[in-house]
Amino acid sequence: MVPSIKRLYSLTVSSYTDSFYSQLQFLLDQALHLHILTVRQDTSLPFQSSLFKLTNTIIRKLHLDYYYHFFNEEKCVSLSHSLLGTQCQVLYIRVENLENIIILIKNMINLRALYVKFTDEKTSAYWFGLKHNDKFFDTTAINKDEAIQLLKDHLLAKCFIERELDLDGSIQIWIK
């Protein structure tokens, strides 16, 4: 047990639902030193939009990779424009495709590190190629290394990108 909520540095929320929004917001308002927020969510629960309404001016690291929903374009834009998103410096997240990674990097103004997993690579690559009218893009197959190269091409010198060597093949991006 934490002796004082004001000293709380890290918080993990399991099975977050919109019905708990006011209680969680009350807790966040009291946590004056909270730097890390982790949200765990099972896929059996629907996506909770009130997550983007939470406010706390201290949180710098968001762990949404245990939030077992892949963020689409709309959710990435909503996150990046939320208070938590604009002040976030380190983000762990699951996204639907490569385009969502670019949206997060371009819109989250204080982001310094992004640890990301995305769904079907082949589908992501196809969507990414169509969206950008890339005539030279081969949509038949893509692997994580090709995805990294695509991100490097679109983000230029702004980022250092590499693939994690663990089993899930996440991509790590450090933003200059």
RABELNOR-V163742 format. One record per residue. RES is the residue in three letters. SS is DSSP state (H for helix, E for strand, L for the rest). PHI is phi in degrees with one decimal (999 if undefined). Layout:
BEGIN
RES/SS/PHI
RES/SS/PHI
END
This chain:
BEGIN
MET/L/999
VAL/L/-78.7
PRO/L/-60.5
SER/L/-145.5
ILE/H/-59.4
LYS/H/-62.2
ARG/H/-90.3
LEU/L/-58.4
TYR/L/-102.1
SER/E/-137.1
LEU/E/-136.1
THR/E/-114.4
VAL/E/-110.6
SER/E/-105.0
SER/L/53.5
TYR/L/-69.5
THR/L/-132.1
ASP/H/-56.1
SER/H/-66.4
PHE/H/-96.6
TYR/H/-53.6
SER/H/-64.9
GLN/H/-67.2
LEU/H/-67.0
GLN/H/-62.4
PHE/H/-59.6
LEU/H/-62.4
LEU/H/-62.4
ASP/H/-65.0
GLN/H/-86.3
ALA/L/-86.2
LEU/L/-79.0
HIS/L/-124.1
LEU/L/-74.5
HIS/L/-108.0
ILE/E/-126.8
LEU/E/-121.7
THR/E/-114.3
VAL/E/-118.3
ARG/E/-105.9
GLN/E/-145.9
ASP/L/-78.6
THR/L/-67.2
SER/L/-69.6
LEU/L/-93.4
PRO/L/-70.6
PHE/L/-59.8
GLN/L/-105.7
SER/H/-69.8
SER/H/-67.3
LEU/H/-53.9
PHE/H/-78.2
LYS/H/-94.7
LEU/L/-63.2
THR/L/-130.2
ASN/L/-167.6
THR/L/-81.4
ILE/L/-101.2
ILE/L/-57.7
ARG/L/-120.5
LYS/E/-125.6
LEU/E/-113.3
HIS/E/-104.8
LEU/L/-109.7
ASP/L/-74.6
TYR/L/-95.5
TYR/E/-87.2
TYR/L/-75.1
HIS/L/-129.1
PHE/L/-82.7
PHE/E/-74.7
ASN/L/-91.9
GLU/H/-58.6
GLU/H/-60.8
LYS/H/-70.2
CYS/H/-66.2
VAL/H/-64.4
SER/H/-61.1
LEU/H/-61.5
SER/H/-66.1
HIS/H/-95.8
SER/L/-78.4
LEU/H/-60.8
LEU/H/-60.2
GLY/H/-71.2
THR/H/-71.5
GLN/H/-95.2
CYS/L/-64.3
GLN/L/-106.6
VAL/E/-131.9
LEU/E/-130.5
TYR/E/-112.4
ILE/E/-156.2
ARG/E/-112.9
VAL/E/-127.2
GLU/L/-76.6
ASN/L/-159.4
LEU/H/-63.4
GLU/H/-57.7
ASN/H/-64.5
ILE/H/-63.1
ILE/H/-64.0
ILE/H/-58.2
LEU/H/-62.2
ILE/H/-65.0
LYS/H/-75.7
ASN/H/-104.7
MET/L/-91.1
ILE/L/-65.1
ASN/L/-104.4
LEU/L/-65.8
ARG/L/-114.0
ALA/E/-144.8
LEU/E/-132.0
TYR/E/-114.4
VAL/E/-133.6
LYS/E/-120.0
PHE/E/-129.7
THR/L/-73.2
ASP/L/-55.2
GLU/H/-63.7
LYS/H/-65.3
THR/H/-63.9
SER/H/-60.5
ALA/H/-64.6
TYR/H/-63.2
TRP/H/-61.9
PHE/H/-62.3
GLY/H/-64.5
LEU/H/-65.3
LYS/H/-62.0
HIS/L/-104.7
ASN/L/49.9
ASP/L/-83.5
LYS/L/-70.8
PHE/L/-95.0
PHE/L/-87.3
ASP/L/-86.9
THR/L/-90.9
THR/L/-75.0
ALA/L/-160.4
ILE/L/-150.6
ASN/L/-118.8
LYS/H/-60.3
ASP/H/-64.7
GLU/H/-66.9
ALA/H/-62.4
ILE/H/-62.3
GLN/H/-63.9
LEU/H/-60.9
LEU/H/-63.2
LYS/H/-60.8
ASP/H/-64.3
HIS/H/-88.8
LEU/H/-102.7
LEU/H/52.5
ALA/H/-85.4
LYS/H/-69.6
CYS/E/-134.6
PHE/E/-109.1
ILE/E/-125.4
GLU/E/-150.7
ARG/E/-93.8
GLU/L/-69.3
LEU/L/-92.8
ASP/L/-79.5
LEU/L/-70.0
ASP/L/-85.4
GLY/L/65.5
SER/L/-63.9
ILE/E/-110.1
GLN/E/-107.7
ILE/E/-132.2
TRP/E/-109.2
ILE/E/-104.3
LYS/L/-81.2
END
